[in-house]
Amino acid sequence: MPQQTTDSAPQQSTQAAPDQSPFSTAPESAVLAVVGLGYVGLPLAVAFGRRRKVIGFDINARRIAQLKRGEDHTGEVSGPDLAAAKHLTLTDDAAELAGATVYIVTVPTPVDEHQRPDLSP
Ligand SMILES: NC(=O)c1ccc[n+]([C@@H]2O[C@H](COP(=O)([O-])OP(=O)(O)OC[C@H]3O[C@@H](n4cnc5c(N)ncnc54)[C@H](O)[C@@H]3O)[C@@H](O)[C@H]2O)c1
């Protein structure tokens, strides 16, 4: 015979609540955006872009044009390495960032007149 319970406390559900976080996308299907393709951002975008979809964004249109020609003036990434990043899209069009699910921001740190990092919001 089933046991009756008088305990009215809410029962803990063993079912996981739906994940509402921006990271609910399965890691393998996440689309990365790397914002700022300088010394730090470009090698990162190229490394990820060998294996998965990456949107590489920079506000500097000349930088994007150079990278599309396979040239990196920072010397961090070679032409063949850029070419090997088959899943990397290079753009200066901010609208394309809407297609990403994970954003990695690698833009310069703002500094004050004494060259100290300005970490204000
Ligand atoms: N370079 C290093 O060795 C190093 C080491 C540790 C930390 N960092 C940090 O990493 C960050 C990036 O440094 P970096 O050396 O790659 O800088 P960088 O100047 O080489 O590159 C920054 C890139 O960001 C682009 N950019 C600037 N504003 C932008 C915006 N609003 N949207 C999109 N793109 C924008 C620029 O056009 C440039 O191409 C900084 O915060 C820096 O402090 C750098």
The ligand as an SDF file (V2000), in Angstrom:
LIG
                    3D

 44 48  0  0  0  0  0  0  0  0999 V2000
   49.3560   42.3160  -26.7090 N   0  0  0  0  0  0  0  0  0  0  0  0
   49.6300   41.7010  -25.5730 C   0  0  0  0  0  0  0  0  0  0  0  0
   50.7210   41.1190  -25.3870 O   0  0  0  0  0  0  0  0  0  0  0  0
   48.6140   41.6500  -24.4560 C   0  0  0  0  0  0  0  0  0  0  0  0
   48.9190   40.8990  -23.3230 C   0  0  0  0  0  0  0  0  0  0  0  0
   47.9720   40.8240  -22.2980 C   0  0  0  0  0  0  0  0  0  0  0  0
   46.7720   41.4920  -22.4140 C   0  0  0  0  0  0  0  0  0  0  0  0
   46.5100   42.2290  -23.5220 N   0  0  0  0  0  0  0  0  0  0  0  0
   45.2200   42.9090  -23.5820 C   0  0  0  0  0  0  0  0  0  0  0  0
   44.4820   42.3670  -24.6760 O   0  0  0  0  0  0  0  0  0  0  0  0
   43.6750   43.4130  -25.2480 C   0  0  0  0  0  0  0  0  0  0  0  0
   43.9850   43.5350  -26.7190 C   0  0  0  0  0  0  0  0  0  0  0  0
   45.3480   43.8930  -26.8680 O   0  0  0  0  0  0  0  0  0  0  0  0
   46.0690   43.8190  -28.2730 P   0  0  0  0  0  0  0  0  0  0  0  0
   47.5310   43.9280  -27.9840 O   0  0  0  0  0  0  0  0  0  0  0  0
   45.5520   42.6640  -29.0540 O   0  0  0  0  0  0  0  0  0  0  0  0
   45.5630   45.1860  -28.9490 O   0  0  0  0  0  0  0  0  0  0  0  0
   45.8130   45.6870  -30.4420 P   0  0  0  0  0  0  0  0  0  0  0  0
   45.8830   47.1570  -30.3820 O   0  0  0  0  0  0  0  0  0  0  0  0
   46.8970   44.8980  -31.1140 O   0  0  0  0  0  0  0  0  0  0  0  0
   44.4700   45.2540  -31.2020 O   0  0  0  0  0  0  0  0  0  0  0  0
   43.2310   45.7600  -30.8700 C   0  0  0  0  0  0  0  0  0  0  0  0
   42.3390   45.6680  -32.1130 C   0  0  0  0  0  0  0  0  0  0  0  0
   41.0400   46.0280  -31.6950 O   0  0  0  0  0  0  0  0  0  0  0  0
   40.4680   46.8450  -32.6960 C   0  0  0  0  0  0  0  0  0  0  0  0
   39.4220   47.6330  -32.0560 N   0  0  0  0  0  0  0  0  0  0  0  0
   39.5250   48.7350  -31.2890 C   0  0  0  0  0  0  0  0  0  0  0  0
   38.3220   49.1230  -30.8370 N   0  0  0  0  0  0  0  0  0  0  0  0
   37.4380   48.2220  -31.3320 C   0  0  0  0  0  0  0  0  0  0  0  0
   36.0330   48.0790  -31.2330 C   0  0  0  0  0  0  0  0  0  0  0  0
   35.2900   48.9400  -30.5120 N   0  0  0  0  0  0  0  0  0  0  0  0
   35.4260   47.0560  -31.8820 N   0  0  0  0  0  0  0  0  0  0  0  0
   36.1590   46.1870  -32.6110 C   0  0  0  0  0  0  0  0  0  0  0  0
   37.5120   46.2630  -32.7560 N   0  0  0  0  0  0  0  0  0  0  0  0
   38.1260   47.2750  -32.1140 C   0  0  0  0  0  0  0  0  0  0  0  0
   41.6130   47.6510  -33.2630 C   0  0  0  0  0  0  0  0  0  0  0  0
   41.3300   48.1340  -34.5640 O   0  0  0  0  0  0  0  0  0  0  0  0
   42.7420   46.6180  -33.2260 C   0  0  0  0  0  0  0  0  0  0  0  0
   42.8370   45.9060  -34.4530 O   0  0  0  0  0  0  0  0  0  0  0  0
   43.9780   44.6920  -24.4670 C   0  0  0  0  0  0  0  0  0  0  0  0
   42.9770   44.8430  -23.4880 O   0  0  0  0  0  0  0  0  0  0  0  0
   45.3210   44.4020  -23.8520 C   0  0  0  0  0  0  0  0  0  0  0  0
   45.4930   45.1150  -22.6420 O   0  0  0  0  0  0  0  0  0  0  0  0
   47.4000   42.3140  -24.5300 C   0  0  0  0  0  0  0  0  0  0  0  0
  1  2  1  0
  2  3  2  0
  2  4  1  0
  4  5  1  0
  4 44  2  0
  5  6  2  0
  6  7  1  0
  7  8  2  0
  8  9  1  0
  8 44  1  0
  9 10  1  0
  9 42  1  0
 10 11  1  0
 11 12  1  0
 11 40  1  0
 12 13  1  0
 13 14  1  0
 14 15  2  0
 14 16  1  0
 14 17  1  0
 17 18  1  0
 18 19  2  0
 18 20  1  0
 18 21  1  0
 21 22  1  0
 22 23  1  0
 23 24  1  0
 23 38  1  0
 24 25  1  0
 25 26  1  0
 25 36  1  0
 26 27  1  0
 26 35  1  0
 27 28  2  0
 28 29  1  0
 29 30  1  0
 29 35  2  0
 30 31  1  0
 30 32  2  0
 32 33  1  0
 33 34  2  0
 34 35  1  0
 36 37  1  0
 36 38  1  0
 38 39  1  0
 40 41  1  0
 40 42  1  0
 42 43  1  0
M  CHG  2   8   1  16  -1
M  END
$$$$
